[in-house]
Amino acid sequence: MNSISVRALLVRGMLAGLAAGALALLTAYLLGESRVDAAIAFEEAHSHDHGGGGEELVSRSLQSTAGLATGILVYGIALGGIAALVYCYALGRVGRFGPRATAALVSLGAFVAVYLVPFLKYPANPPAVGDPDTLDQRTALFFLMIALSVLLAVATVILGKRLAPRLGNWYASVAAGAAFLVVVGIAFAFLPSGENVPEGFPAVLLWQFRLATLAVQLVLWAGFGLVFGHLAERLLVSKAGDRQGDEAASRTATAAR
């Protein structure tokens, strides 16, 4: 794949990330903001009971509108660009899949490795959940889990390709996937837990918030896969058609001479 195609796919990946971010933003606003408000109300009541509370630096209305939109859209654009570069490498190297199918595989793999696996170990918490004194530690553990999950996903793909000539594609994929699950399970067992739910916090609210964050990520990656797959296919099929046309014209000119 030449540099022009990579650049074109990178731009389309960022555009697809923006479109997927807009869908994720709508999901976050409809499903998540009410849960955040309820968690903030619990936190404020709890802090008042203990004589806490402080001046609000950024208004809640700004956080739930401009702040939320900026965070999710920038996140979508950045991840869209990174996923597009991964797509450029994966296209034609992970099997005989077309542009749309490869985009779907990259999106699914990114969702699992970047979010789902770390989420299962360190699920998202609403306000009032988690000790502020351990915030840095919990953040470091979460990003460590992301890095480990991504590296294991890459190793799984490499292992599957190495095993394919001996076991066949199906059994190689099953064996590599099983190895991924075993290593992830070991990591889950040895890494410390970041759970620290305050007494009296509603369990239903906690899980509603976590399911909402999961839905946001699912919409983001599914939207990216669909939009980017469409854009990539149009670009690559068009370029393939142009090359075939140029080759046909060259053969015609050669025959005429």
SEVEX-958474 format. One record per atom (N, C-alpha, C): residue in three letters; x negated, y, z negated. Coordinates in steps of 0.2 Angstrom, whole numbers, padded with zeros to 4 digits, always signed. Layout:
ALAXYZ;...
END
This chain:
MET-0004-0006+0000;MET+0000+0000+0000;MET-0004+0006+0000;ASN-0003+0011+0005;ASN-0008+0017+0005;ASN-0006+0022+0000;SER-0010+0027+0000;SER-0009+0032-0005;SER-0003+0036-0004;ILE-0001+0037+0003;ILE+0005+0041+0004;ILE+0011+0037+0002;SER+0012+0031+0003;SER+0017+0027+0000;SER+0018+0027-0008;VAL+0012+0026-0011;VAL+0012+0027-0018;VAL+0014+0033-0021;ARG+0012+0039-0017;ARG+0014+0045-0019;ARG+0022+0046-0018;ALA+0024+0044-0013;ALA+0031+0044-0011;ALA+0035+0040-0016;LEU+0033+0034-0018;LEU+0037+0030-0023;LEU+0036+0033-0030;LEU+0031+0036-0032;LEU+0030+0040-0038;LEU+0035+0045-0039;VAL+0036+0049-0033;VAL+0041+0055-0034;VAL+0048+0052-0034;ARG+0049+0046-0031;ARG+0056+0043-0031;ARG+0057+0040-0038;GLY+0052+0038-0041;GLY+0052+0035-0048;GLY+0054+0040-0053;MET+0051+0046-0052;MET+0053+0051-0057;MET+0060+0054-0056;LEU+0062+0054-0049;LEU+0069+0056-0048;LEU+0074+0051-0051;ALA+0072+0045-0050;ALA+0076+0040-0053;ALA+0077+0040-0060;GLY+0071+0041-0063;GLY+0070+0042-0070;GLY+0075+0048-0073;LEU+0075+0053-0069;LEU+0079+0059-0071;LEU+0086+0057-0070;ALA+0088+0054-0065;ALA+0095+0052-0064;ALA+0097+0047-0070;ALA+0093+0042-0071;ALA+0094+0037-0077;ALA+0094+0041-0084;GLY+0090+0046-0084;GLY+0090+0050-0091;GLY+0097+0053-0092;ALA+0100+0056-0086;ALA+0106+0059-0087;ALA+0111+0054-0089;LEU+0111+0048-0086;LEU+0116+0043-0089;LEU+0115+0041-0096;ALA+0109+0041-0098;ALA+0107+0039-0105;ALA+0109+0045-0110;LEU+0108+0051-0107;LEU+0110+0057-0111;LEU+0118+0056-0113;LEU+0122+0055-0108;LEU+0129+0055-0109;LEU+0130+0049-0114;THR+0127+0043-0113;THR+0128+0038-0118;THR+0126+0040-0125;ALA+0121+0043-0125;ALA+0118+0045-0132;ALA+0123+0050-0135;TYR+0126+0054-0131;TYR+0130+0060-0134;TYR+0137+0056-0136;LEU+0139+0052-0132;LEU+0146+0049-0134;LEU+0145+0044-0139;LEU+0140+0040-0139;LEU+0140+0034-0144;LEU+0136+0036-0150;GLY+0130+0040-0150;GLY+0126+0041-0155;GLY+0127+0047-0159;GLU+0129+0052-0157;GLU+0129+0059-0161;GLU+0134+0058-0167;SER+0139+0055-0166;SER+0144+0055-0172;SER+0141+0051-0177;ARG+0137+0045-0176;ARG+0133+0042-0181;ARG+0128+0046-0184;VAL+0124+0050-0180;VAL+0119+0054-0183;VAL+0122+0059-0188;ASP+0128+0062-0186;ASP+0131+0067-0190;ASP+0133+0063-0197;ALA+0136+0057-0196;ALA+0138+0054-0202;ALA+0132+0052-0207;ALA+0126+0050-0204;ALA+0120+0049-0208;ALA+0118+0055-0211;ILE+0118+0061-0207;ILE+0116+0067-0210;ILE+0120+0069-0216;ALA+0126+0068-0215;ALA+0131+0070-0221;ALA+0129+0065-0227;PHE+0128+0059-0226;PHE+0126+0055-0232;PHE+0119+0057-0235;GLU+0114+0059-0231;GLU+0108+0062-0233;GLU+0109+0068-0237;GLU+0113+0073-0234;GLU+0114+0079-0238;GLU+0117+0078-0245;ALA+0122+0073-0245;ALA+0126+0072-0251;ALA+0121+0069-0256;HIS+0116+0064-0254;HIS+0112+0061-0258;HIS+0106+0066-0260;SER+0104+0070-0256;SER+0099+0075-0258;SER+0102+0080-0263;HIS+0108+0082-0262;HIS+0112+0087-0267;HIS+0112+0083-0274;ASP+0114+0077-0274;ASP+0115+0073-0280;ASP+0108+0073-0284;HIS+0102+0074-0281;HIS+0096+0074-0284;HIS+0092+0081-0284;GLY+0096+0086-0283;GLY+0094+0092-0283;GLY+0089+0094-0277;GLY+0090+0090-0271;GLY+0086+0091-0265;GLY+0089+0096-0261;GLY+0087+0095-0254;GLY+0090+0100-0249;GLY+0085+0105-0248;GLY+0085+0108-0242;GLY+0080+0113-0239;GLY+0083+0117-0234;GLU+0080+0122-0232;GLU+0082+0126-0226;GLU+0082+0123-0220;GLU+0087+0123-0216;GLU+0087+0120-0209;GLU+0083+0124-0204;LEU+0078+0121-0201;LEU+0073+0124-0197;LEU+0077+0125-0190;VAL+0080+0120-0188;VAL+0083+0120-0181;VAL+0091+0117-0182;SER+0095+0121-0179;SER+0102+0120-0181;SER+0104+0113-0178;ARG+0109+0110-0181;ARG+0111+0104-0179;ARG+0115+0104-0172;SER+0118+0110-0170;SER+0121+0110-0164;SER+0116+0111-0158;LEU+0110+0114-0160;LEU+0105+0114-0155;LEU+0101+0107-0154;GLN+0101+0104-0159;GLN+0098+0097-0159;GLN+0102+0092-0155;SER+0108+0093-0156;SER+0113+0088-0152;SER+0114+0090-0145;THR+0112+0096-0143;THR+0113+0098-0136;THR+0107+0099-0132;ALA+0104+0104-0133;ALA+0098+0106-0129;ALA+0092+0101-0131;GLY+0091+0100-0137;GLY+0086+0096-0140;GLY+0087+0089-0137;LEU+0093+0086-0138;LEU+0094+0079-0135;LEU+0093+0079-0128;ALA+0095+0084-0124;ALA+0095+0083-0117;ALA+0087+0084-0115;THR+0084+0088-0118;THR+0077+0089-0116;THR+0073+0083-0118;GLY+0074+0080-0124;GLY+0070+0074-0125;GLY+0072+0068-0121;ILE+0078+0067-0119;ILE+0080+0061-0115;ILE+0078+0062-0108;LEU+0079+0068-0105;LEU+0077+0069-0098;LEU+0070+0068-0097;VAL+0066+0072-0101;VAL+0058+0071-0101;VAL+0056+0064-0101;TYR+0059+0061-0106;TYR+0057+0054-0107;TYR+0059+0049-0101;GLY+0065+0051-0098;GLY+0067+0047-0092;GLY+0062+0048-0086;ILE+0060+0055-0085;ILE+0055+0056-0080;ILE+0049+0053-0081;ALA+0046+0053-0087;ALA+0039+0051-0088;ALA+0039+0043-0087;LEU+0044+0040-0090;LEU+0045+0032-0089;LEU+0046+0030-0082;GLY+0050+0034-0079;GLY+0051+0033-0071;GLY+0045+0033-0067;GLY+0041+0038-0069;GLY+0034+0039-0065;GLY+0030+0033-0067;ILE+0029+0031-0073;ILE+0025+0025-0075;ILE+0028+0019-0072;ALA+0034+0018-0072;ALA+0037+0012-0069;ALA+0036+0011-0062;ALA+0036+0017-0058;ALA+0035+0017-0051;ALA+0028+0015-0050;LEU+0023+0017-0054;LEU+0016+0014-0053;LEU+0016+0007-0054;VAL+0019+0004-0059;VAL+0019-0003-0060;VAL+0023-0006-0054;TYR+0028-0003-0052;TYR+0031-0006-0046;TYR+0027-0007-0040;CYS+0023-0002-0039;CYS+0018-0002-0033;CYS+0013-0008-0034;TYR+0011-0009-0040;TYR+0006-0015-0041;TYR+0010-0021-0040;ALA+0016-0022-0043;ALA+0020-0028-0043;ALA+0023-0030-0036;LEU+0024-0025-0032;LEU+0028-0027-0025;LEU+0023-0032-0021;GLY+0026-0038-0020;GLY+0023-0043-0016;GLY+0018-0047-0020;ARG+0017-0045-0027;ARG+0012-0049-0031;ARG+0016-0054-0036;VAL+0022-0053-0037;VAL+0026-0057-0042;VAL+0031-0061-0039;GLY+0030-0063-0033;GLY+0035-0067-0029;GLY+0037-0064-0023;ARG+0041-0068-0019;ARG+0043-0065-0012;ARG+0050-0062-0014;PHE+0050-0056-0017;PHE+0055-0052-0019;PHE+0055-0046-0014;GLY+0061-0043-0012;GLY+0062-0037-0009;GLY+0061-0031-0013;PRO+0062-0025-0010;PRO+0061-0019-0014;PRO+0066-0019-0020;ARG+0072-0020-0019;ARG+0077-0019-0024;ARG+0076-0024-0029;ALA+0075-0031-0027;ALA+0074-0036-0033;ALA+0068-0034-0037;THR+0063-0032-0034;THR+0057-0030-0037;THR+0058-0025-0042;ALA+0062-0020-0040;ALA+0064-0014-0045;ALA+0068-0017-0051;ALA+0072-0021-0049;ALA+0076-0024-0055;ALA+0072-0028-0060;LEU+0067-0032-0057;LEU+0062-0036-0061;LEU+0058-0031-0066;VAL+0055-0026-0062;VAL+0051-0021-0066;VAL+0055-0018-0072;SER+0062-0016-0070;SER+0066-0013-0075;SER+0067-0017-0081;LEU+0069-0023-0079;LEU+0071-0028-0084;LEU+0065-0030-0089;GLY+0059-0031-0085;GLY+0053-0032-0089;GLY+0051-0026-0094;ALA+0052-0020-0091;ALA+0050-0014-0095;ALA+0055-0013-0101;PHE+0061-0015-0100;PHE+0066-0014-0105;PHE+0064-0019-0111;VAL+0063-0025-0109;VAL+0061-0030-0114;VAL+0055-0029-0118;ALA+0049-0027-0114;ALA+0043-0026-0117;ALA+0042-0020-0121;VAL+0045-0014-0118;VAL+0044-0008-0121;VAL+0049-0006-0126;TYR+0055-0009-0126;TYR+0060-0007-0131;TYR+0063-0013-0135;LEU+0065-0018-0131;LEU+0069-0023-0135;LEU+0065-0027-0140;VAL+0059-0029-0138;VAL+0055-0033-0143;VAL+0053-0029-0149;PRO+0050-0023-0148;PRO+0049-0019-0153;PRO+0055-0017-0158;PHE+0061-0016-0154;PHE+0067-0015-0158;PHE+0069-0020-0162;LEU+0068-0027-0160;LEU+0070-0032-0164;LEU+0065-0033-0171;LYS+0059-0030-0171;LYS+0055-0030-0177;LYS+0056-0024-0181;TYR+0056-0018-0177;TYR+0057-0011-0180;TYR+0063-0008-0177;PRO+0069-0009-0179;PRO+0075-0006-0176;PRO+0075+0001-0178;ALA+0078+0005-0173;ALA+0079+0012-0175;ALA+0083+0014-0181;ASN+0081+0019-0184;ASN+0085+0021-0191;ASN+0088+0028-0190;PRO+0094+0029-0192;PRO+0097+0036-0193;PRO+0094+0040-0198;PRO+0095+0046-0199;PRO+0093+0050-0204;PRO+0095+0047-0211;ALA+0091+0048-0216;ALA+0092+0045-0223;ALA+0090+0038-0224;VAL+0088+0035-0218;VAL+0085+0028-0219;VAL+0078+0028-0218;GLY+0074+0026-0223;GLY+0067+0026-0222;GLY+0064+0031-0227;ASP+0058+0028-0230;ASP+0055+0033-0235;ASP+0051+0038-0231;PRO+0051+0044-0232;PRO+0047+0049-0229;PRO+0040+0048-0230;ASP+0038+0046-0236;ASP+0031+0045-0237;ASP+0028+0039-0233;THR+0032+0035-0230;THR+0029+0029-0226;THR+0030+0031-0218;LEU+0032+0037-0217;LEU+0034+0038-0210;LEU+0028+0037-0205;ASP+0022+0039-0207;ASP+0017+0038-0202;ASP+0015+0031-0201;GLN+0015+0027-0207;GLN+0014+0020-0206;GLN+0019+0017-0202;ARG+0025+0018-0203;ARG+0031+0015-0199;ARG+0030+0017-0192;THR+0028+0023-0190;THR+0027+0025-0183;THR+0021+0022-0180;ALA+0016+0021-0184;ALA+0010+0017-0181;ALA+0012+0010-0180;LEU+0016+0007-0184;LEU+0017+0000-0183;LEU+0022-0001-0177;PHE+0026+0004-0176;PHE+0031+0003-0170;PHE+0027+0004-0164;PHE+0022+0009-0163;PHE+0018+0009-0157;PHE+0014+0003-0156;LEU+0011+0001-0162;LEU+0007-0005-0161;LEU+0011-0011-0159;MET+0018-0012-0161;MET+0022-0017-0158;MET+0023-0016-0151;ILE+0024-0010-0148;ILE+0025-0008-0141;ILE+0019-0010-0137;ALA+0013-0008-0140;ALA+0007-0010-0136;ALA+0006-0017-0136;LEU+0007-0021-0141;LEU+0006-0028-0141;LEU+0011-0031-0137;SER+0017-0029-0137;SER+0023-0032-0132;SER+0021-0031-0125;VAL+0019-0025-0123;VAL+0017-0024-0116;VAL+0011-0028-0114;LEU+0006-0029-0118;LEU+0000-0033-0117;LEU+0002-0040-0116;LEU+0006-0042-0120;LEU+0009-0049-0120;LEU+0013-0050-0113;ALA+0017-0045-0111;ALA+0021-0046-0105;ALA+0016-0047-0099;VAL+0011-0043-0099;VAL+0006-0043-0094;VAL+0002-0050-0094;ALA+0000-0052-0100;ALA-0003-0059-0100;ALA+0002-0064-0098;THR+0008-0063-0099;THR+0013-0069-0097;THR+0014-0069-0090;VAL+0014-0063-0086;VAL+0014-0063-0079;VAL+0008-0067-0076;ILE+0002-0065-0079;ILE-0004-0068-0077;ILE-0004-0076-0078;LEU-0002-0078-0084;LEU-0002-0085-0085;LEU+0003-0088-0081;GLY+0009-0086-0079;GLY+0013-0089-0075;GLY+0011-0090-0068;LYS+0007-0085-0065;LYS+0004-0085-0059;LYS-0002-0091-0059;ARG-0005-0091-0064;ARG-0011-0096-0065;ARG-0008-0103-0065;LEU-0002-0104-0068;LEU+0001-0111-0069;LEU+0005-0113-0063;ALA+0007-0108-0059;ALA+0012-0110-0053;ALA+0009-0115-0048;PRO+0003-0114-0046;PRO+0000-0120-0042;PRO+0001-0127-0044;ARG+0000-0128-0051;ARG+0000-0134-0054;ARG+0007-0136-0056;LEU+0011-0132-0059;LEU+0018-0134-0061;LEU+0024-0132-0057;GLY+0022-0127-0052;GLY+0028-0125-0048;GLY+0030-0118-0052;ASN+0034-0114-0048;ASN+0036-0108-0050;ASN+0041-0108-0056;TRP+0045-0113-0056;TRP+0050-0113-0061;TRP+0047-0115-0068;TYR+0044-0121-0068;TYR+0041-0123-0074;TYR+0035-0119-0077;ALA+0031-0115-0072;ALA+0026-0110-0074;ALA+0030-0105-0077;SER+0035-0102-0075;SER+0039-0097-0078;SER+0041-0099-0085;VAL+0044-0105-0086;VAL+0047-0107-0092;VAL+0041-0108-0097;ALA+0035-0110-0095;ALA+0029-0111-0100;ALA+0027-0104-0102;ALA+0026-0100-0097;ALA+0023-0093-0099;ALA+0028-0089-0103;GLY+0035-0090-0102;GLY+0040-0087-0106;GLY+0040-0090-0113;ALA+0039-0096-0114;ALA+0039-0099-0120;ALA+0032-0097-0124;ALA+0027-0096-0121;ALA+0021-0094-0124;ALA+0022-0087-0127;PHE+0025-0083-0123;PHE+0027-0076-0125;PHE+0031-0076-0131;LEU+0036-0080-0131;LEU+0040-0080-0137;LEU+0037-0083-0143;VAL+0032-0087-0142;VAL+0028-0090-0148;VAL+0024-0085-0151;VAL+0020-0081-0147;VAL+0015-0076-0149;VAL+0019-0070-0152;VAL+0025-0068-0149;VAL+0029-0063-0152;VAL+0031-0065-0159;GLY+0034-0071-0160;GLY+0036-0074-0166;GLY+0031-0073-0171;ILE+0025-0075-0169;ILE+0019-0075-0174;ILE+0018-0068-0176;ALA+0018-0063-0172;ALA+0017-0056-0173;ALA+0023-0053-0178;PHE+0029-0056-0177;PHE+0034-0054-0181;PHE+0033-0056-0188;ALA+0030-0062-0189;ALA+0029-0065-0195;ALA+0024-0062-0199;PHE+0019-0059-0196;PHE+0013-0057-0199;PHE+0013-0049-0200;LEU+0016-0045-0196;LEU+0017-0038-0196;LEU+0022-0036-0202;PRO+0020-0031-0206;PRO+0024-0029-0212;PRO+0031-0027-0209;SER+0036-0027-0213;SER+0043-0025-0212;SER+0043-0017-0213;GLY+0047-0014-0209;GLY+0048-0007-0210;GLY+0055-0005-0213;GLU+0058-0010-0215;GLU+0065-0009-0218;GLU+0065-0006-0225;ASN+0069+0000-0225;ASN+0069+0003-0232;ASN+0076+0007-0232;VAL+0081+0003-0233;VAL+0088+0007-0233;VAL+0090+0009-0240;PRO+0092+0015-0240;PRO+0093+0018-0247;PRO+0100+0014-0250;GLU+0100+0014-0256;GLU+0106+0011-0259;GLU+0112+0015-0258;GLY+0118+0012-0256;GLY+0124+0015-0254;GLY+0125+0017-0247;PHE+0120+0016-0243;PHE+0120+0018-0236;PHE+0125+0013-0233;PRO+0130+0015-0229;PRO+0135+0011-0226;PRO+0131+0006-0221;ALA+0132+0000-0222;ALA+0129-0005-0217;ALA+0132-0005-0210;VAL+0139-0004-0210;VAL+0142-0003-0203;VAL+0139+0003-0199;LEU+0138+0009-0203;LEU+0135+0014-0199;LEU+0128+0013-0197;LEU+0124+0009-0201;LEU+0117+0008-0199;LEU+0117+0004-0192;TRP+0121-0001-0192;TRP+0121-0006-0186;TRP+0125-0002-0180;GLN+0130+0002-0181;GLN+0133+0006-0176;GLN+0128+0010-0173;PHE+0123+0014-0177;PHE+0118+0018-0174;PHE+0113+0014-0170;ARG+0111+0008-0173;ARG+0106+0004-0169;ARG+0109+0001-0163;LEU+0115-0001-0163;LEU+0118-0003-0156;LEU+0119+0003-0151;ALA+0120+0009-0154;ALA+0120+0015-0149;ALA+0113+0016-0146;THR+0108+0016-0150;THR+0101+0017-0147;THR+0100+0011-0142;LEU+0102+0005-0144;LEU+0101+0000-0139;LEU+0104+0001-0133;ALA+0110+0003-0133;ALA+0114+0005-0127;ALA+0111+0010-0123;VAL+0109+0015-0126;VAL+0105+0021-0123;VAL+0100+0018-0118;GLN+0095+0014-0121;GLN+0090+0011-0118;GLN+0092+0007-0112;LEU+0097+0003-0113;LEU+0100-0002-0108;LEU+0102+0002-0102;VAL+0106+0007-0104;VAL+0108+0011-0098;VAL+0103+0015-0095;LEU+0098+0017-0098;LEU+0092+0020-0095;LEU+0088+0016-0090;TRP+0087+0010-0092;TRP+0083+0005-0088;TRP+0087+0002-0083;ALA+0093+0001-0084;ALA+0098-0002-0079;ALA+0099+0003-0073;GLY+0100+0010-0076;GLY+0101+0015-0071;GLY+0095+0016-0067;PHE+0089+0016-0070;PHE+0083+0017-0066;PHE+0082+0011-0061;GLY+0083+0005-0063;GLY+0082+0000-0058;GLY+0087+0000-0052;LEU+0093+0002-0053;LEU+0098+0003-0048;LEU+0096+0009-0043;VAL+0095+0014-0046;VAL+0093+0020-0042;VAL+0086+0020-0038;PHE+0081+0018-0042;PHE+0075+0017-0039;PHE+0074+0012-0034;GLY+0078+0006-0035;GLY+0078+0001-0030;GLY+0081+0003-0024;HIS+0086+0007-0024;HIS+0089+0010-0018;HIS+0085+0015-0014;LEU+0081+0019-0018;LEU+0077+0024-0015;LEU+0071+0020-0012;ALA+0068+0016-0016;ALA+0062+0012-0013;ALA+0064+0008-0007;GLU+0069+0005-0007;GLU+0071+0001-0001;GLU+0072+0005+0005;ARG+0075+0011+0004;ARG+0076+0016+0010;ARG+0069+0018+0013;LEU+0064+0019+0008;LEU+0058+0022+0010;LEU+0054+0016+0013;LEU+0054+0010+0010;LEU+0049+0005+0013;LEU+0052+0002+0019;VAL+0059+0001+0020;VAL+0062-0001+0026;VAL+0061+0003+0032;SER+0061+0010+0030;SER+0060+0015+0035;SER+0053+0015+0038;LYS+0048+0014+0033;LYS+0041+0014+0035;LYS+0040+0008+0039;ALA+0043+0002+0037;ALA+0042-0004+0041;ALA+0045-0004+0048;GLY+0051+0000+0048;GLY+0054+0001+0055;GLY+0049+0005+0059;ASP+0046+0010+0056;ASP+0042+0015+0060;ASP+0036+0011+0063;ARG+0033+0007+0059;ARG+0027+0003+0061;ARG+0029-0002+0066;GLN+0034-0005+0066;GLN+0036-0010+0071;GLN+0037-0006+0078;GLY+0040+0000+0077;GLY+0042+0004+0083;GLY+0035+0006+0086;ASP+0030+0008+0082;ASP+0024+0010+0085;ASP+0020+0004+0088;GLU+0021-0002+0085;GLU+0017-0008+0088;GLU+0020-0009+0094;ALA+0027-0009+0095;ALA+0031-0011+0101;ALA+0029-0006+0106;ALA+0028+0001+0105;ALA+0026+0006+0110;ALA+0019+0005+0112;SER+0015+0003+0107;SER+0008+0001+0109;SER+0007-0005+0114;ARG+0011-0010+0112;ARG+0011-0016+0117;ARG+0014-0014+0124;THR+0019-0010+0124;THR+0022-0008+0130;THR+0017-0004+0134;ALA+0013+0001+0131;ALA+0008+0005+0135;ALA+0003+0000+0137;THR+0001-0004+0133;THR-0005-0009+0135;THR-0003-0013+0141;ALA+0003-0016+0141;ALA+0006-0020+0147;ALA+0007-0016+0153;ALA+0008-0009+0152;ALA+0009-0005+0158;ALA+0002-0004+0162;ARG-0003-0003+0157;ARG-0009-0002+0160;ARG-0012-0008+0164;
END
